[in-house]
């Protein structure tokens, strides 16, 4: 069963463009990573510094493998410098309703 991952970030206003450019340049790697079925990036209508990345993965384990790869590359450290606090990562199963 696939897992829906919600990654929410609050960006420092001066780093919104850095984050956006990083996403434009790097998300092709995410979309091509084993287990990723797709993702979309959404900007909060009421707070343009707040974004949510909605991701569909085959499993939580594959997403965690992906996060490890990003960590090893130094990408998460780079992104952390642009945030006002820790990102929120939540994992959801389809409730089959």
Number of C-alpha atoms within 10 A of each C-alpha: 8 15 21 20 21 18 16 19 22 20 24 16 14 10 15 18 12 14 17 12 11 14 14 10 10 12 15 10 12 19 17 11 16 14 19 20 16 14 17 11 15 13 14 11 9 7 10 13 18 19 18 19 15 16 20 21 22 15 17 19 12 16 23 11 14 18 15 13 13 14 13 11 11 11 14 14 12 13 16 14 12 18 19 14 12 10 15 11 12 12 15 12 12 9 5 4 3
